[in-house]
């Protein structure tokens, strides 16, 4: 049976840090960094061990009792983390925030550790934890004066939308979005519509001044430029932002400004039963193979698959935007050379949105920078293909071409700065291209030609004497 967590009094300095992290995040499993391992203690070890297929052992004693412990190696931690997240757990990453030398310099008996992020089903950014073809929606909900406000955002891409609706529309919204996680005001936590989200539902008190929370997040003096929001939408949007900031240790990822759905083209309202019978994204057994999306999906990128799924899940209901889409599709069907050039450019192109999200959170690998470089090249090739397409361009194609005409400076700078073949980790080195930074090139020559440098120094000293 799992052991109950005893009081923290009398803990060793390192274990005291674990108790502090656990007290701050009681509903999360704490990954506690100790050298080359993330350790789990007490009930966390017993809870995680079956999911991770690891053994529970014991390390030392606390208040006269053995301390249950399990661990996973740091170099493979993402694979273990993925199992816990898919099982619906929250994980608090308590990492070492200084080196042993820094701890020694301040005469401390142990290295300082802090919770640097809380990983939840809807706040992951690592590719290994995400479904490339599906968004990972965080849905926030609050009720104001009888109106339900909903806000949903995808940390991995920056998408952020809001809506105001009657409570009766909640099942249809849940069926459409299939959120990875939800955060709601306490009075909604027991809503029967949310029963299926048990384990992926967090309750948080709404903020008193939601508009200020949103303004501060985007550094604006007014929200007028974002659109018109109902009070319930503002409450939900602020709740979503606050929750994301909480899980990211006070940081916010790159997020688009919230977009009120009422300002978008009208979409067809489909209740949960209709969606099930139409099998748009999932079939009757909950699978994804025998669905409308699977039958229609000929996209060549993960971002394209996500966009197609979103469009099929929320079909347009207004004639003008439907006609505009049809005109664009008809144009590309008739321009075979242009269409083939665009598909060739898109094949193998990186997931720019998710790479940008990791960069914004300072959680990126060198290959995320490479993804930006490659993505800008893809944009240039698509723009060239559309520019060479026969005239006249439909309205949607012309708008896309205008949006793709980017400043070439960032792409050129990345081409100069980044090595041709980028390593998986920054620690591996070799990220910056030779010739970009003279001082770095000199240090590399000194590293790679150490013996020659020492011999030359000896020769110079001998001649000087």
C-alpha angles and dihedrals in degrees: 000000000000113000119238116244108257125216116289096234113118095020121148115254093261094045089047087061089053091051090051092051092047092049090053092047107027094160094054135077107242118227100202115196115225110167110295095356140065104222128204120204139198115341091357090064092050093045096049101037098079092048093046095040092231132133126252114229132165133255121195124310138284120199089347096307129104114257112235110227140176128175144194126202116257093229090061100032096117092062091053091043090053091058092053094046092049088051088057099255127140115226126201111206108215103187136179107264097187139036125251088252092056091049090050091049091057089045093242123158094220140024116267113251129187138176102260097180143349113230116212133167092267101037101058119120103175115107091227091061098044135077102236094212100043132061119239099225122197106202119202123189136186133165123225123179093339095311120113115224119202129188124179127186137173112219090195095059106018096241112152127178137166137197140180117218145154115269089250090068093060096093091052091049092050091049092049098047102032089202119213089217140358134211117194142174110268094253090061097047093093096044108138090224088066097049092104090059094064108146092022096065126095126185119214133168113250117244120256095232107033095168090059091050090055094043091051092048092056099031095238132135095218138019094220092105091058096056138257117314131191114229090251091054091052091050092051094045092050090048090053093048093047092050093049091048089050092053094045096054093254098318127114123212123227104287130176114239110272111271117209107226090218088070092056128082111285117268131204113262111230122183122220094260092052091050091051093050093047091048092212100160101358132032126228092277094049095258128129103220104079096047139113090250093054091049095048101036112111095144119136099205135058091234090053091052091051092049093048091050091050092050094048090047092052107033116193119256101188120086099220099059091040090054091047091054092047091050091052093048092047090050093053092044089057096043099065096167092051093046093050091049092051094048091048090052092048096049109102093003114147128251097259097181094055093043090053091050092056091047091051090053093046087240098116137126124218089258090063087063087048088052090057090049092049092043093054088052090052090051091053092051093048091048090051091050092051092045089056092048117113117270143279100054117207116244095259093048092049090051092050092049090051092050092050095057097099134173104269093212099089093049093048091049092051090049090055097041105043127071117242093243112038124204124237093243136032089232090064091067126211095100099123118067119242112262096029097096120025095200092051091049090053092051090049091051089051091050096045096039099039096137093047090049092051092048091050091049091050090050092049092049092047091052091046090056 
